[in-house]
């Protein structure tokens, strides 16, 4: 099997490449940096520039499935101009792929699997969301996911199976939110945000990468939540990190108004609550390595 991956050098992409190679899946990848192009037997790079609709179509040769992870990072202040970059980077990448693929008659790509986000689901302390929920969050994150998923849905016009993984809080040792959360705790300055009651639907990056590979290997179609089976509150997560690091927690919770001053509209990433179900992917036969947060944190932080 051979897959084409966009965003292969990012946090999730690097893990997916590892899982693919463990399963003897060959990887083609697209990069906007010619310096990052490698050519190995199982890992071959190709240049593209989605903004200019430029792509090396040799990337599609003998590929069975596309894994799309391309998109500008959201952990940067949401000015109006950067909001446009966040959405355009996701939509343009998919449009570039679709336009190029539509001009090739002899490809045998069966499926596209795209990253998405649980930011689609509305803020709630009480609801337990599964993939059947159609009510979109009224926030900017909701708008991002709606545009992102709409763009990938268009690949059904080319006869491809379309799949999406709505990703939760990804736990990783070096990148993403966890190092940022752990740092103040290491210095005895950690605390929860706001009430601390907001749900955090998390997943270990190892399991997330396994979900992506599982979906393409089994040709699963539709939306799947990329979250572990046991969501926890922000307070519980903060306490779990502190316990794993053997550090005390004594600081008061950080007020919402303060983080709004510091981060602007982006503060919702810390205060929105989405309790999200993993039942659909489990019912499809997937088994999590890390179902509970303590073993996940032990594996990452120790």
Kinemage of the C-alpha trace (Angstrom):
@kinemage 1
@onewidth
@group {chain A} dominant
@subgroup {mainchain}
@vectorlist {calphas} color= white
{ca unk a 1} P 0.000 0.000 0.000
{ca unk a 2} L 1.128 3.556 -0.720
{ca unk a 3} L -0.265 6.787 0.744
{ca unk a 4} L 0.213 10.443 -0.063
{ca unk a 5} L 0.445 12.661 3.020
{ca unk a 6} L 0.164 16.437 3.231
{ca unk a 7} L 1.543 17.976 6.429
{ca unk a 8} L 3.822 14.941 6.901
{ca unk a 9} L 6.486 16.920 8.781
{ca unk a 10} L 4.117 18.266 11.467
{ca unk a 11} L 3.376 16.833 14.918
{ca unk a 12} L 0.712 14.368 13.765
{ca unk a 13} L 2.216 13.793 10.331
{ca unk a 14} L 5.543 12.562 11.683
{ca unk a 15} L 3.758 10.006 13.856
{ca unk a 16} L 1.577 8.833 10.967
{ca unk a 17} L 4.683 8.329 8.823
{ca unk a 18} L 6.169 6.158 11.616
{ca unk a 19} L 2.985 4.071 11.857
{ca unk a 20} L 2.868 3.673 8.064
{ca unk a 21} L 6.437 2.411 7.947
{ca unk a 22} L 5.718 -0.016 10.803
{ca unk a 23} L 2.906 -1.419 8.635
{ca unk a 24} L 5.091 -1.504 5.483
{ca unk a 25} L 3.027 1.276 3.908
{ca unk a 26} L 5.036 3.383 1.457
{ca unk a 27} L 4.749 7.161 1.872
{ca unk a 28} L 4.717 9.968 -0.651
{ca unk a 29} L 4.514 13.422 0.903
{ca unk a 30} L 3.943 16.971 -0.289
{ca unk a 31} L 5.971 19.898 1.020
{ca unk a 32} L 6.091 23.623 0.281
{ca unk a 33} L 9.824 23.597 1.067
{ca unk a 34} L 12.135 22.178 -1.589
{ca unk a 35} L 14.767 21.729 1.139
{ca unk a 36} L 12.537 19.129 2.822
{ca unk a 37} L 12.275 16.888 -0.227
{ca unk a 38} L 13.793 13.439 0.358
{ca unk a 39} L 13.805 10.408 -1.881
{ca unk a 40} L 13.991 7.040 -0.142
{ca unk a 41} L 12.422 3.708 -1.021
{ca unk a 42} L 9.609 4.167 1.519
{ca unk a 43} L 9.518 7.969 1.908
{ca unk a 44} L 9.504 10.249 -1.115
{ca unk a 45} L 8.837 13.978 -1.201
{ca unk a 46} L 7.220 16.174 -3.848
{ca unk a 47} L 6.893 19.950 -4.115
{ca unk a 48} L 3.648 21.879 -4.056
{ca unk a 49} L 2.419 25.427 -3.501
{ca unk a 50} L -1.346 25.369 -2.891
{ca unk a 51} L -1.576 29.187 -2.868
{ca unk a 52} L -0.465 29.178 -6.519
{ca unk a 53} L -2.217 25.904 -7.356
{ca unk a 54} L 1.158 24.316 -8.144
{ca unk a 55} L 1.727 20.590 -7.510
{ca unk a 56} L 4.060 17.885 -8.789
{ca unk a 57} L 1.509 15.351 -10.025
{ca unk a 58} L 4.064 12.530 -9.808
{ca unk a 59} L 3.056 12.508 -6.126
{ca unk a 60} L -0.092 10.574 -7.097
{ca unk a 61} L 1.766 7.726 -8.839
{ca unk a 62} L 0.693 4.303 -7.495
{ca unk a 63} L -0.974 5.937 -4.462
{ca unk a 64} L -3.962 4.175 -2.864
{ca unk a 65} L -5.082 6.839 -0.374
{ca unk a 66} L -4.471 10.473 0.570
{ca unk a 67} L -4.036 11.635 4.172
{ca unk a 68} L -4.555 15.378 4.400
{ca unk a 69} L -3.119 17.262 7.385
{ca unk a 70} L -2.266 20.557 5.693
{ca unk a 71} L -3.210 23.820 7.368
{ca unk a 72} L -1.722 26.767 9.234
{ca unk a 73} L -1.416 26.360 13.005
{ca unk a 74} L -4.215 27.803 15.134
{ca unk a 75} L -2.063 28.562 18.202
{ca unk a 76} L -1.256 32.079 17.014
{ca unk a 77} L -3.233 35.245 17.765
{ca unk a 78} L -6.387 35.354 15.668
{ca unk a 79} L -6.161 38.672 13.875
{ca unk a 80} L -8.548 39.091 10.955
{ca unk a 81} L -5.681 38.504 8.533
{ca unk a 82} L -4.497 35.364 10.330
{ca unk a 83} L -8.033 33.981 10.528
{ca unk a 84} L -8.126 34.174 6.740
{ca unk a 85} L -4.803 32.309 6.541
{ca unk a 86} L -6.112 29.556 8.849
{ca unk a 87} L -9.153 28.896 6.661
{ca unk a 88} L -7.523 29.519 3.267
{ca unk a 89} L -4.567 27.231 4.025
{ca unk a 90} L -6.965 24.343 4.637
{ca unk a 91} L -9.364 24.970 1.783
{ca unk a 92} L -6.722 25.867 -0.831
{ca unk a 93} L -4.697 22.733 -0.044
{ca unk a 94} L -7.709 20.516 -0.680
{ca unk a 95} L -8.743 22.436 -3.775
{ca unk a 96} L -5.218 22.109 -5.181
{ca unk a 97} L -5.273 18.338 -4.634
{ca unk a 98} L -8.755 17.955 -6.123
{ca unk a 99} L -8.027 20.048 -9.215
{ca unk a 100} L -4.828 18.112 -9.948
{ca unk a 101} L -6.420 14.722 -9.308
{ca unk a 102} L -9.438 15.503 -11.499
{ca unk a 103} L -7.097 15.881 -14.498
{ca unk a 104} L -5.537 12.418 -14.068
{ca unk a 105} L -7.425 9.527 -15.633
{ca unk a 106} L -5.251 6.596 -14.632
{ca unk a 107} L -4.804 7.032 -10.896
{ca unk a 108} L -6.103 4.369 -8.503
{ca unk a 109} L -6.652 6.481 -5.394
{ca unk a 110} L -9.685 5.120 -3.558
{ca unk a 111} L -9.894 7.321 -0.470
{ca unk a 112} L -9.072 10.675 1.058
{ca unk a 113} L -8.788 10.980 4.840
{ca unk a 114} L -8.579 14.514 6.195
{ca unk a 115} L -7.829 15.939 9.599
{ca unk a 116} L -10.606 17.962 11.190
{ca unk a 117} L -11.278 19.132 14.745
{ca unk a 118} L -13.700 18.684 17.639
{ca unk a 119} L -14.011 22.479 17.593
{ca unk a 120} L -16.988 21.736 15.355
{ca unk a 121} L -19.059 20.808 18.426
{ca unk a 122} L -20.721 23.592 20.443
{ca unk a 123} L -19.453 24.498 23.911
{ca unk a 124} L -21.290 22.449 26.559
{ca unk a 125} L -20.618 21.152 30.059
{ca unk a 126} L -23.417 18.575 29.848
{ca unk a 127} L -23.695 17.215 26.290
{ca unk a 128} L -21.784 14.125 25.169
{ca unk a 129} L -21.088 14.545 21.462
{ca unk a 130} L -20.821 11.831 18.860
{ca unk a 131} L -20.400 12.073 15.100
{ca unk a 132} L -24.158 12.263 14.474
{ca unk a 133} L -24.250 15.808 15.891
{ca unk a 134} L -24.955 18.294 13.101
{ca unk a 135} L -25.156 21.448 15.199
{ca unk a 136} L -22.064 23.540 14.516
{ca unk a 137} L -20.308 25.708 17.090
{ca unk a 138} L -20.971 29.416 16.404
{ca unk a 139} L -17.289 30.219 17.094
{ca unk a 140} L -14.459 30.811 14.639
{ca unk a 141} L -13.295 27.225 15.223
{ca unk a 142} L -16.724 26.001 14.160
{ca unk a 143} L -16.405 28.046 10.957
{ca unk a 144} L -12.924 26.608 10.298
{ca unk a 145} L -14.124 23.017 10.611
{ca unk a 146} L -17.205 23.655 8.463
{ca unk a 147} L -15.092 25.101 5.630
{ca unk a 148} L -12.458 22.356 6.021
{ca unk a 149} L -14.935 19.477 5.912
{ca unk a 150} L -16.924 21.028 3.085
{ca unk a 151} L -13.763 21.198 0.962
{ca unk a 152} L -12.871 17.553 1.558
{ca unk a 153} L -16.444 16.413 0.912
{ca unk a 154} L -16.027 17.577 -2.691
{ca unk a 155} L -13.693 14.631 -3.363
{ca unk a 156} L -16.763 12.402 -3.487
{ca unk a 157} L -17.366 13.990 -6.921
{ca unk a 158} L -14.211 12.143 -8.066
{ca unk a 159} L -15.538 8.826 -6.768
{ca unk a 160} L -13.295 8.719 -3.686
{ca unk a 161} L -14.314 7.513 -0.252
{ca unk a 162} L -14.247 10.575 2.006
{ca unk a 163} L -13.255 10.276 5.668
{ca unk a 164} L -12.528 12.808 8.401
{ca unk a 165} L -10.973 12.601 11.857
{ca unk a 166} L -12.151 15.276 14.289
{ca unk a 167} L -9.095 15.651 16.487
{ca unk a 168} L -9.163 16.551 20.172
{ca unk a 169} L -6.359 17.743 22.472
{ca unk a 170} L -3.261 15.882 21.250
{ca unk a 171} L -0.836 14.804 23.962
{ca unk a 172} L 2.805 14.695 22.866
{ca unk a 173} L 6.109 15.102 24.694
{ca unk a 174} L 7.633 17.828 22.544
{ca unk a 175} L 4.912 19.642 20.608
{ca unk a 176} L 1.329 20.797 21.010
{ca unk a 177} L -0.464 21.867 24.181
{ca unk a 178} L 0.990 19.468 26.763
{ca unk a 179} L 4.514 20.974 27.030
{ca unk a 180} L 2.887 24.402 27.436
{ca unk a 181} L 0.619 23.096 30.200
{ca unk a 182} L 3.416 21.185 31.919
{ca unk a 183} L 5.947 24.018 31.997
{ca unk a 184} L 4.303 26.224 34.678
{ca unk a 185} L 3.423 23.103 36.688
{ca unk a 186} L 7.110 22.113 36.746
{ca unk a 187} L 7.841 25.466 38.417
{ca unk a 188} L 4.972 25.130 40.898
{ca unk a 189} L 2.857 27.720 39.066
{ca unk a 190} L 0.262 25.492 37.428
{ca unk a 191} L -3.462 26.027 37.702
{ca unk a 192} L -6.706 25.264 35.910
{ca unk a 193} L -8.484 27.715 33.613
{ca unk a 194} L -11.700 29.419 34.668
{ca unk a 195} L -14.019 27.074 36.546
{ca unk a 196} L -11.877 24.110 35.466
{ca unk a 197} L -15.125 22.229 34.747
{ca unk a 198} L -14.742 22.419 30.967
{ca unk a 199} L -14.250 19.032 29.325
{ca unk a 200} L -10.972 18.170 27.616
{ca unk a 201} L -11.323 15.420 25.047
{ca unk a 202} L -7.708 14.320 24.682
{ca unk a 203} L -5.757 11.675 22.773
{ca unk a 204} L -2.185 10.379 22.885
{ca unk a 205} L -0.455 11.182 19.574
{ca unk a 206} L 0.460 7.487 19.207
{ca unk a 207} L -3.210 6.446 19.220
{ca unk a 208} L -4.183 9.304 16.918
{ca unk a 209} L -1.653 8.202 14.315
{ca unk a 210} L -2.928 4.630 14.659
{ca unk a 211} L -6.501 5.798 14.011
{ca unk a 212} L -5.467 7.434 10.730
{ca unk a 213} L -3.692 4.287 9.538
{ca unk a 214} L -6.567 2.066 10.718
{ca unk a 215} L -9.109 4.084 8.735
{ca unk a 216} L -7.200 3.859 5.461
{ca unk a 217} L -6.330 0.180 5.916
{ca unk a 218} L -9.985 -0.674 6.520
{ca unk a 219} L -11.398 1.875 4.064
{ca unk a 220} L -13.713 3.347 6.697
{ca unk a 221} L -15.881 6.170 5.390
{ca unk a 222} L -17.359 9.213 7.128
{ca unk a 223} L -16.528 11.159 10.296
{ca unk a 224} L -14.639 9.680 13.245
{ca unk a 225} L -13.742 11.442 16.477
{ca unk a 226} L -10.016 11.323 17.189
{ca unk a 227} L -10.287 11.291 20.986
{ca unk a 228} L -9.553 8.769 23.748
{ca unk a 229} L -12.481 6.969 25.447
{ca unk a 230} L -12.301 8.892 28.740
{ca unk a 231} L -12.507 12.702 28.507
{ca unk a 232} L -11.628 14.616 31.682
{ca unk a 233} L -12.150 18.147 32.966
{ca unk a 234} L -9.501 20.843 32.770
{ca unk a 235} L -9.048 20.622 36.556
{ca unk a 236} L -8.595 16.847 36.380
{ca unk a 237} L -6.064 17.166 33.558
{ca unk a 238} L -4.104 19.831 35.444
{ca unk a 239} L -4.041 17.640 38.562
{ca unk a 240} L -3.018 14.587 36.518
{ca unk a 241} L -0.067 16.447 34.976
{ca unk a 242} L 1.009 17.709 38.407
{ca unk a 243} L 0.739 14.230 39.942
{ca unk a 244} L 2.735 12.675 37.113
{ca unk a 245} L 5.441 15.314 37.558
{ca unk a 246} L 5.270 15.020 41.386
{ca unk a 247} L 4.579 18.748 41.701
{ca unk a 248} L 2.143 20.566 44.019
{ca unk a 249} L -0.802 22.652 42.851
{ca unk a 250} L -1.664 25.618 45.021
{ca unk a 251} L -2.225 28.556 42.642
{ca unk a 252} L -5.798 29.851 42.149
{ca unk a 253} L -7.549 29.140 38.862
{ca unk a 254} L -6.725 31.547 36.036
{ca unk a 255} L -9.711 33.851 35.367
{ca unk a 256} L -11.295 33.842 31.942
{ca unk a 257} L -11.201 37.644 31.603
{ca unk a 258} L -7.424 37.634 32.109
{ca unk a 259} L -6.787 35.110 29.344
{ca unk a 260} L -9.149 37.027 27.074
{ca unk a 261} L -6.999 40.117 27.598
{ca unk a 262} L -3.842 38.154 26.850
{ca unk a 263} L -5.038 35.982 23.960
{ca unk a 264} L -8.023 37.815 22.530
{ca unk a 265} L -10.595 35.630 20.755
{ca unk a 266} L -8.167 32.694 20.832
{ca unk a 267} L -8.848 32.292 24.574
{ca unk a 268} L -11.837 30.087 23.698
{ca unk a 269} L -9.388 27.250 23.006
{ca unk a 270} L -8.776 27.092 26.783
{ca unk a 271} L -12.342 27.587 27.975
{ca unk a 272} L -14.599 25.817 25.444
{ca unk a 273} L -15.953 22.497 26.699
{ca unk a 274} L -16.467 19.550 24.369
{ca unk a 275} L -17.043 16.094 25.829
{ca unk a 276} L -16.645 13.863 22.802
{ca unk a 277} L -17.277 10.144 22.262
{ca unk a 278} L -14.817 7.642 20.754
{ca unk a 279} L -17.449 4.893 20.468
{ca unk a 280} L -17.738 4.939 16.665
{ca unk a 281} L -14.075 4.151 15.988
{ca unk a 282} L -14.085 1.541 18.784
{ca unk a 283} L -17.197 -0.081 17.290
{ca unk a 284} L -15.245 -0.274 14.013
{ca unk a 285} L -12.713 -2.496 15.790
{ca unk a 286} L -10.069 -0.021 16.931
{ca unk a 287} L -8.409 -0.633 20.304
{ca unk a 288} L -6.774 2.242 22.151
{ca unk a 289} L -3.325 1.851 23.691
{ca unk a 290} L -4.035 4.778 26.022
{ca unk a 291} L -7.665 4.883 27.176
{ca unk a 292} L -6.974 6.751 30.422
{ca unk a 293} L -4.999 9.913 30.945
{ca unk a 294} L -2.606 8.738 33.679
{ca unk a 295} L -0.919 5.989 31.622
{ca unk a 296} L -0.781 8.407 28.682
{ca unk a 297} L 0.925 11.092 30.762
{ca unk a 298} L 3.259 8.542 32.355
{ca unk a 299} L 4.375 7.448 28.893
{ca unk a 300} L 4.966 11.019 27.760
{ca unk a 301} L 6.292 12.876 30.809
{ca unk a 302} L 8.406 10.235 32.530
